[in-house]
Amino acid sequence: MGNQLTGIAPSQILPVEHYLTDVSDYEFDSSLGSTRFFKVAKAKFKEGHSVVKVFVIHDPSFPLKQYKIQLEEIKEKLCQASNCLPFMRSTLSDKSALLFRQYVRNNLYDRISTRPFLIEIEKKWIAFQLLCALNQAHRVKVCHGDIKSENVMVTGWNWVLLTDFASYKPTYLPDDNPADFSFFFDTSRRRTCYIAPERFVEISNSKQNEFTNSQEMDGLPGASSIKSGELTPSMDIFSAGCVIAELFTEGHAPFDLSQLLSYCTQGSDSYVPDANLKKIEDDNIRTINASVTHARNITYSSQSVPCKITLKQTKLVPATQVPFGICAPSKFEKFLKGEGDNPSPLDPSLRTAISIPALRKSWHIPAYPGTPEYILVFNSIPYFGICRLVKDLRNILENLCPKKDEESTPSRDRSNGVVIILSLVTSCLRTLKVSQSFSCIVDLTIKMLGCFSNRKDS
C-alpha cells in the first residue's frame, strides 16, 4: 500500500455503496468519509448498524490474505475484552477488501467538544477505561498500532471501546517523508500525531539488519527501504498518553507531525510538549502524562498494578514506576470494574460492553463480598437495568458517595462517582417505554442528586 499504491492510477472511481453489493446481509445507509486508503460507510445489519471499511484493490498481486488472518486472530484473542472492539468480520474479493465492526456514534474527539462537557471524574473514568483496554489487549499479546482520539469510541453512558486495531498498517515510517504518515494515519487531516517516536526511522539507517528476523511486510510501503518489525506495547503506551493529554486539555493534542519529528531529535532545540501538559490541572494526571510522553524507552507491565508503566533511564526522566492508581479513584477498580457472573459475550456482533473481563484476577484486586457488579447493568435491557439499580441503590451510594465524616479519605477518592451511574440512568431515557420505568428513573435521579447536596453541606 503506501508508496506503491499512490503510484497506481485507478481506472475507475466508484462510490462506496458499489462495493457492498456483494455482501447481501448488509445494506448501505450513508457514507462516513473517504480517504486514499479507505472508503468508510455506515450499513444496516439485522442486529444493528455497522461500520464498513472498504479497501479498493487496484493491484491483485497484493498479499492481503495474511492481513485477513491477522484480523481473525485479533478478533479471537479479544473476544473477552469488554473495552476493545475489534473488526468482527472481514471479506476479500477480487475488487475490494471489507472490514466490519459495530457502529458507535461518538468517538472521544467528538465527545470532548459535545455538550454536556465532561467533568473531571468522567475524564478520569474514560482514561481509566482506555488503560484497561490496553491491559486487556496486551495481556493476549495484541498491540493496536494506531491509538488516537478518533479510535476511542465513547457510548452515551461513557463506556469506552478501543477500536480499529491496525495490524495491517506499517510499524515504521520514514522520518523525512510525510507521505506514508498522511496515507495511513492522518485520516482526519488534522495533522495531529500520536505515533511513538521510535516508529520514525531514517531510510539510510545502518541498523536495518537488527530486524532481519522479523516477518517481512510484503507489499506495504517502503518494505524495501525501511526496516520492518512488530509493534510493541510501549508504542501503544505513548499513543495512549497523547490521547489522555488531549482529553484533559480540552482537545489540544500534544503533538502535530512536525513537532513530533522535532521531538525525536532529542537535541537542545527539540520540541518538548511542556506548555501543553501544564494546562492539565490535576497534578497526578500531569505527572503520568509527562512521564509517558518524555520517555523514549518504555516497558509495560500488565500483570501487576493496573496499567503500571515502567520508565527506563532516559535523558529527561529517571527510572521510575508510575501506576495510574495515583490518578484514578479506587472505586473504579474496586466497584465499577468487577468480574461478573457471566463474562462471556452474548453475541460477538453486539459488542457494546457485553462482556466483563476477569480484571480482578489479572490485576490481583481483592473481592469484596456483597458488592454487586453494577457494570453488568450496561449489558442489560434498560428496564432490567433500572430495576436492578432501584433494588441496590443503597449499596451504590455507600460505595460511590463520599461520606460526611470521611475526613481521612484521600482527595483523589472524594470525587463523586455517582455521576458515572447517573450517566447510565439518563442514557436509558431514550429507550424506555413503560411508565413505571420513567417513575423509577425520576426517583433514582432525585436520590442520586441528593448525594451531591449532602456532600456540599458537609
ZAMARGU-4260 file (C-alpha; in steps of 0.2 Angstrom, whole numbers, plus 5000, padded with zeros to 4 digits):
<rodrens>
0) 5000/5000/5000 | 5008/5017/5003 | 5022/5022/4991 | 5016/5008/4979 | 4998/5012/4980
5) 5000/5030/4977 | 5008/5027/4961 | 4994/5017/4954 | 4981/5027/4945 | 4963/5019/4947
10) 4955/5016/4930 | 4938/5019/4938 | 4932/5028/4954 | 4916/5020/4961 | 4906/5026/4976
15) 4907/5016/4992 | 4890/5008/4991 | 4895/4999/4975 | 4907/4988/4985 | 4893/4982/4997
20) 4883/4974/4983 | 4892/4958/4985 | 4888/4957/5004 | 4869/4953/5004 | 4866/4954/5023
25) 4872/4972/5024 | 4863/4987/5017 | 4871/5004/5013 | 4865/5018/5024 | 4877/5033/5022
30) 4895/5037/5019 | 4906/5041/5034 | 4920/5048/5023 | 4933/5043/5011 | 4952/5044/5010
35) 4965/5037/4998 | 4967/5022/5010 | 4949/5018/5015 | 4932/5022/5010 | 4920/5021/5025
40) 4902/5018/5026 | 4888/5015/5038 | 4877/5000/5034 | 4861/4992/5041 | 4863/4975/5048
45) 4850/4964/5055 | 4857/4966/5073 | 4860/4985/5071 | 4871/4997/5062 | 4889/4993/5057
50) 4904/5002/5051 | 4911/4995/5034 | 4929/5000/5029 | 4932/4997/5011 | 4950/4995/5004
55) 4949/4995/4985 | 4961/4983/4976 | 4970/4991/4961 | 4983/4978/4960 | 4978/4959/4963
60) 4996/4954/4967 | 4995/4962/4984 | 4996/4948/4998 | 4980/4953/5008 | 4976/4936/5014
65) 4989/4937/5028 | 4981/4953/5035 | 4964/4944/5035 | 4971/4930/5045 | 4979/4943/5057
70) 4962/4951/5060 | 4954/4935/5063 | 4967/4931/5076 | 4964/4948/5085 | 4946/4945/5085
75) 4948/4928/5094 | 4960/4935/5106 | 4949/4950/5111 | 4933/4941/5112 | 4933/4943/5131
80) 4939/4961/5131 | 4925/4972/5137 | 4934/4988/5132 | 4940/4983/5115 | 4930/4982/5099
85) 4940/4973/5085 | 4934/4970/5067 | 4921/4956/5069 | 4921/4951/5050 | 4932/4953/5035
90) 4929/4948/5017 | 4941/4948/5002 | 4936/4948/4984 | 4944/4952/4968 | 4940/4971/4968
95) 4940/4975/4987 | 4943/4970/5005 | 4930/4974/5018 | 4931/4976/5036 | 4916/4976/5048
100) 4913/4981/5065 | 4899/4988/5076 | 4894/5006/5074 | 4896/5018/5089 | 4890/5036/5086
105) 4903/5046/5096 | 4922/5045/5097 | 4932/5053/5110 | 4937/5068/5099 | 4919/5072/5096
110) 4914/5069/5114 | 4926/5081/5121 | 4918/5096/5112 | 4900/5090/5114 | 4888/5096/5127
115) 4886/5092/5141 | 4905/5094/5143 | 4914/5080/5153 | 4918/5084/5171 | 4934/5078/5180
120) 4928/5062/5187 | 4921/5057/5169 | 4938/5061/5161 | 4947/5050/5174 | 4934/5036/5171
125) 4937/5037/5152 | 4956/5037/5154 | 4955/5023/5166 | 4945/5013/5154 | 4957/5017/5140
130) 4971/5009/5150 | 4960/4995/5154 | 4958/4992/5136 | 4977/4992/5133 | 4979/4980/5148
135) 4966/4968/5140 | 4974/4969/5123 | 4992/4967/5129 | 4989/4953/5140 | 4984/4942/5125
140) 4999/4949/5115 | 4989/4961/5104 | 4995/4978/5100 | 4984/4992/5092 | 4996/5002/5082
145) 4985/5017/5079 | 4978/5024/5095 | 4971/5041/5093 | 4956/5050/5100 | 4946/5046/5084
150) 4948/5027/5088 | 4942/5028/5106 | 4923/5026/5105 | 4913/5033/5119 | 4895/5027/5122
155) 4880/5038/5129 | 4884/5031/5146 | 4903/5035/5145 | 4909/5017/5141 | 4925/5016/5131
160) 4928/5005/5117 | 4945/5005/5109 | 4943/5000/5090 | 4951/4999/5073 | 4966/4988/5078
165) 4978/4992/5064 | 4989/4977/5062 | 4989/4980/5043 | 4997/4997/5045 | 5016/4999/5044
170) 5026/4999/5061 | 5040/5010/5055 | 5039/5026/5044 | 5052/5037/5036 | 5057/5052/5046
175) 5060/5063/5030 | 5044/5059/5020 | 5027/5063/5027 | 5018/5054/5013 | 5016/5037/5022
180) 5010/5046/5038 | 4997/5055/5028 | 4991/5040/5019 | 4989/5028/5034 | 4987/5038/5049
185) 4981/5056/5046 | 4964/5051/5041 | 4956/5066/5049 | 4968/5078/5041 | 4971/5087/5057
190) 4990/5084/5056 | 4990/5078/5074 | 5002/5064/5078 | 5001/5050/5091 | 5014/5039/5084
195) 5028/5034/5096 | 5045/5042/5091 | 5054/5026/5089 | 5042/5022/5074 | 5050/5036/5064
200) 5067/5030/5056 | 5080/5035/5044 | 5079/5027/5027 | 5098/5025/5027 | 5099/5019/5045
205) 5114/5007/5047 | 5104/4997/5060 | 5092/4990/5047 | 5099/4972/5049 | 5093/4971/5068
210) 5075/4967/5061 | 5081/4954/5049 | 5072/4940/5059 | 5055/4950/5059 | 5042/4945/5047
215) 5043/4955/5030 | 5028/4965/5026 | 5027/4962/5008 | 5018/4974/4998 | 5017/4988/5012
220) 5026/5005/5009 | 5044/5006/5009 | 5047/4987/5013 | 5062/4988/5003 | 5070/5003/5011
225) 5063/5004/5029 | 5066/4991/5042 | 5052/4980/5047 | 5047/4974/5064 | 5032/4971/5076
230) 5023/4983/5086 | 5027/4984/5105 | 5016/4988/5120 | 5027/5003/5123 | 5022/5011/5107
235) 5004/5010/5112 | 5008/5017/5129 | 5015/5033/5121 | 5000/5035/5110 | 4988/5032/5124
240) 4997/5045/5134 | 4994/5058/5120 | 4976/5054/5120 | 4974/5056/5139 | 4984/5073/5137
245) 4971/5078/5124 | 4957/5073/5135 | 4962/5083/5150 | 4967/5099/5139 | 4950/5101/5131
250) 4955/5093/5114 | 4973/5100/5112 | 4984/5086/5106 | 5002/5087/5112 | 5010/5084/5095
255) 5007/5088/5077 | 5019/5079/5064 | 5032/5092/5063 | 5033/5094/5082 | 5035/5075/5085
260) 5049/5074/5072 | 5057/5088/5081 | 5054/5079/5097 | 5063/5064/5090 | 5079/5073/5088
265) 5082/5075/5106 | 5093/5090/5103 | 5094/5106/5114 | 5082/5115/5102 | 5070/5100/5100
270) 5051/5102/5104 | 5045/5097/5121 | 5026/5097/5125 | 5028/5105/5142 | 5017/5120/5138
275) 5003/5109/5133 | 5005/5097/5148 | 5004/5112/5160 | 4986/5115/5155 | 4982/5099/5165
280) 4975/5105/5182 | 4977/5088/5191 | 4995/5086/5197 | 4994/5067/5196 | 4987/5066/5178
285) 5000/5079/5173 | 5014/5069/5181 | 5010/5052/5172 | 5007/5061/5155 | 5024/5070/5157
290) 5032/5053/5161 | 5024/5044/5147 | 5027/5057/5133 | 5045/5062/5139 | 5051/5044/5140
295) 5060/5037/5124 | 5061/5019/5131 | 5046/5012/5140 | 5041/4994/5145 | 5024/4989/5150
300) 5018/4978/5164 | 5001/4971/5163 | 5002/4958/5177 | 5003/4970/5191 | 4995/4986/5197
305) 4983/4992/5184 | 4992/4999/5169 | 5009/5001/5178 | 5021/5009/5167 | 5040/5006/5169
310) 5051/5021/5163 | 5069/5016/5159 | 5083/5028/5162 | 5082/5042/5149 | 5089/5060/5147
315) 5073/5068/5153 | 5066/5055/5166 | 5075/5044/5179 | 5070/5026/5180 | 5053/5025/5190
320) 5036/5016/5190 | 5020/5026/5188 | 5004/5017/5192 | 4988/5025/5186 | 4981/5022/5203
325) 4988/5038/5209 | 4976/5047/5197 | 4960/5036/5197 | 4949/5034/5212 | 4950/5017/5220
330) 4931/5015/5217 | 4934/5012/5198 | 4944/4996/5200 | 4935/4990/5217 | 4917/4993/5212
335) 4914/4999/5194 | 4926/4986/5185 | 4920/4970/5193 | 4921/4952/5185 | 4903/4947/5185
340) 4895/4931/5185 | 4894/4928/5166 | 4909/4936/5157 | 4905/4928/5140 | 4898/4939/5126
345) 4880/4935/5121 | 4884/4939/5103 | 4900/4944/5096 | 4891/4956/5083 | 4884/4966/5098
350) 4900/4972/5106 | 4894/4987/5116 | 4901/4982/5133 | 4893/4965/5133 | 4907/4955/5141
355) 4915/4959/5158 | 4933/4953/5159 | 4942/4945/5174 | 4952/4960/5178 | 4950/4957/5197
360) 4960/4941/5194 | 4973/4948/5182 | 4976/4964/5192 | 4976/4955/5209 | 4961/4965/5215
365) 4953/4958/5231 | 4935/4953/5230 | 4923/4962/5241 | 4909/4951/5247 | 4891/4958/5245
370) 4897/4971/5232 | 4886/4969/5216 | 4894/4971/5199 | 4885/4986/5193 | 4894/4987/5176
375) 4883/4972/5172 | 4869/4984/5171 | 4877/4990/5155 | 4874/4973/5147 | 4855/4973/5151
380) 4840/4979/5143 | 4835/4996/5150 | 4820/4991/5161 | 4830/4977/5169 | 4845/4988/5172
385) 4834/5002/5180 | 4825/4988/5191 | 4842/4982/5197 | 4848/5000/5201 | 4832/5003/5211
390) 4835/4987/5221 | 4853/4991/5225 | 4853/5010/5226 | 4859/5010/5245 | 4874/4999/5240
395) 4878/5011/5226 | 4878/5026/5237 | 4888/5018/5250 | 4902/5013/5238 | 4902/5029/5226
400) 4897/5043/5238 | 4910/5050/5250 | 4903/5051/5267 | 4901/5067/5278 | 4913/5061/5291
405) 4926/5054/5279 | 4939/5066/5284 | 4954/5054/5281 | 4949/5050/5263 | 4962/5054/5251
410) 4957/5069/5239 | 4958/5058/5224 | 4944/5047/5231 | 4932/5061/5237 | 4926/5064/5219
415) 4908/5059/5217 | 4907/5043/5207 | 4888/5043/5207 | 4890/5054/5191 | 4895/5038/5181
420) 4880/5029/5186 | 4869/5044/5183 | 4875/5045/5165 | 4869/5027/5163 | 4852/5031/5170
425) 4849/5046/5159 | 4855/5037/5144 | 4841/5024/5146 | 4828/5038/5145 | 4828/5037/5126
430) 4823/5018/5125 | 4811/5016/5140 | 4793/5013/5135 | 4784/5008/5152 | 4778/5022/5163
435) 4783/5013/5178 | 4801/5014/5172 | 4800/5033/5170 | 4794/5034/5188 | 4809/5024/5194
440) 4821/5035/5184 | 4814/5051/5192 | 4816/5043/5209 | 4833/5037/5206 | 4839/5054/5199
445) 4832/5063/5214 | 4841/5051/5227 | 4857/5052/5217 | 4857/5071/5216 | 4854/5071/5235
450) 4871/5064/5236 | 4878/5080/5229 | 4869/5091/5241 | 4874/5081/5256 | 4892/5082/5250
455) 4891/5101/5248 | 4883/5103/5266 | 4897/5093/5273
</rodrens>
